[in-house]
Amino acid sequence: MENPTGTGTQPKISINNPADIIVIVTYFLLVIGVGIWSMFRANRGTVGGYFLAGRTMVWWPVGASLFASNIGSGHFVGLAGTGAASGIAVGGFEWNALFVVLLLGWLFVPVYLTAGVITMPQYLKKRFGGGRISLYLSVISLFLYIFTKISVDMFSGAVFIQQALGWNIYVAVIALLSITALYTVTGGLAALMYTDTVQTFVIIAGAVVLMVFSFLKVGGYSALMQKYPSSLPTARQSLDPQRYNISERCYMPRPDAFHLLRDPVSGDLPWPGVLLGITIVGGWYWCTDQVIVQRCLAARSLTHVKAGCIVCGYLKLLPMFLMVFPGMASRVLYPEEVGCVVPELCKEVCGTEVGCSNIAYPKLVVSIMPSGLRGLMLAVMLAALMSSLASIFNSSGTLFTMDIWTRLRPQAQDHELMIVGRVWVLCIVCISICWIPVVQAAQSGQLFDYIQSVTSYLAPPIAAVFFLAVFVKRVNEPGAFWGLMGGLAMGLARMVPEFAFGSGSCLFPSHCPPLVCGVHYLYFAVLLFSCTAALVLIVSYCNPAIPDKHLQRLVFSLRHSKEPREDLDWEEVERGRNARREAEESSRAKMEEEGEEGGGAQSGCSRLIGWFCGVSSAQTPQTTGQEAEVAEQMPDISEDSFWKHIVNSNGIILMALAVFMWGYYA
C-alpha cells in the first residue's frame, strides 16, 4: 500500500477513536466561539480596531497573547527535538527571555507609546525621517516571518499531524491554514488576543499532562539523567564506514547534556554565545519585532504592558520542563526512531535522511497517551500552531498594509487597507508552503537550530539600530541606514554560502569553507551586532545631529518631554492626509450620486463579504489619519504609584527566579 506521508513505512494512525475526536471537536468549538464573541465585542472595521484592538486590552490577555504568540508548534517540535539530540542547553533560548521581556516593558514600550506608532517601521520613520529605513525594515521583517516563523510553524504542526493521523504533510498544512485563516482574517487583533488566552490554558494543561506521563514512563527525573547517556540506536552498527563518517559524536548523547552552559570552543551551544548571542537575538525578537510589540501597543496603559510582560516571563519558565525534558525522555524511550543515524532508516521513520529528532514530541503523544488525552495533545499542538500563525498573519498584514501599501497608495482608506491586509496573508502563506522542503532538511533536521541560525544572520543589525535609536540621541538617518546595509551584507555573506553548501549533518559534513561557516552562529550574532553598532556610530558622527525638536518623546531620555515635536516626516504625512481627504470626498460624492439614482443598495453577497471582513461601504467616508489618531490616543505613560510598585516588585522577583534557575542548571 502506498504511504501517504511519502516515507517508506505506513505510520500508525493513533488518533481515530471517539474520545479523541470529541476532545478535538470540543476544542475547535471553544476557540471558534471565543473568536466569534470577540468579533462582535471589538471594533474591527477601523485601523485602530483591527490592528491594535482599540488599545483596550488589560494585562492578562496581553501576557497570555505574548506567550501564545511566541510558543508555536515550532517550539514543541523544535525544543523537544533539539533536547532529544543534545540536551537542555536549548532551554537557554527560553530562559533568556525572562530578562529581555522586562526590557520590552520597562525601556522600549514607553518610547513606542509616546511616539504614537502602530508599526516598528513607523517608529524608525519618525525617529530618523525619510522612507528607506522603514521600507527596508518592513521587507526584512516579512522575509523573516516567512522563512523562520510561518514555514517553520506550518512544518512542525504538519509533522505532528503526520505522526498522529498519517496525513500527507502538505494536506496537513493546507487544513491547518484554512482553520487559522477563519478567525485571523475576520476578527483582527482583539479576536487573536482573546483566543490566545484560551489557547494558553490549553497549551499549558496539555503539556503538563504529557510531561507527567513521560516522566512516569522513564522512571522520574533521576532515571532520565541515568538513562539518557546510554540511549543509543542499535542500527548504527549497520553503517558502512566507507560511505559514512561514523564518529561516536554522531550517535552518542552529549556528555554535557544536562549543562545549560557549555564549553566555549567545543560546545554545540557555547556559553558566551548563549549569554550574549541569545540576548541580542532575543532583544530583536522581544523588543523590536512587530508580532510581540503589537500586543503591548494594544494594552490600555503602560502598567498593563508591564504586568503583561511579567505574566509572559513567568510562563516562559515552563518550556524547559514541558518540552525540553520530555524530548529527552522520548529519546530514552525510542532511541531507534528519535535517535536514528542510518540515513535509509531515518528516511523510513520521518521522511528525511538527516535525522528524526523532530518527531520526539509527536512520538511521545501517539505512543504513551491514552485515548482522549491524545486528542487533547493534538488540540494543544493545534492551539500552539494556530495562535502563533494567526499572530504572525495579523502582524505581517499590519506591516505590509501600513508601511508598504500606504506608500504605494497614500490615498487608501480604511476599507481598502483592511482588504489588502487580508489578501496579503494569502500571499505569504503560499510562499511559506514552497519553503517547507528547505526547513525540513536544514541544520541536521534540528528545527530550533534552523530558526536561530537564520535569525542570527539577519536580526542583529536590526537590534543594533533599534537599541541605538532608542537610547542614543546622536544617531541619525545616514548612520542607521548604512549600518543596516552593512549588517545585511555581512549577514548574507554568511547565510548564502551555508544554504548553498548545505548545513550538512554528522554523517555528511558540509563542504562550506571553515572561514565562512566555521564560526558558531551565536558568535556570529555577537560579531554582527558589534560591527553594525560601530558602523552606525561612525557614520552618524560624520553627519549632522538631529535637533532635539525632532526627537521629543522618540528617545528614552526624552520620553516624558512635554515640548511639541516637529516630525521629520511631516510633509509625507500631510500629503497622505490630503490624499485620503480627497478620496473620502470623492467616495462621499459617489455614494450620494448612487443614492439619488436608487443604485446605492448593496447586493446580499457584497454585504456578507463586508461583514465577514469587518468592513462596509458605509464606513468609507469615516476614515482615517492613523498616525495622528494614535498619537492623540496614547501620549501619556504616567502610572498609578501603587500599581507601579506592584509591577516593579514582581519584575524583581522574576529576575531573582531567573538567576536561580540559570545558576542551578548551569
Disulfide bonds with the S-S distance in Angstrom:
Cys250-Cys506 1.94
Cys340-Cys346 2.20
Cys350-Cys356 2.03
Cys512-Cys517 1.85
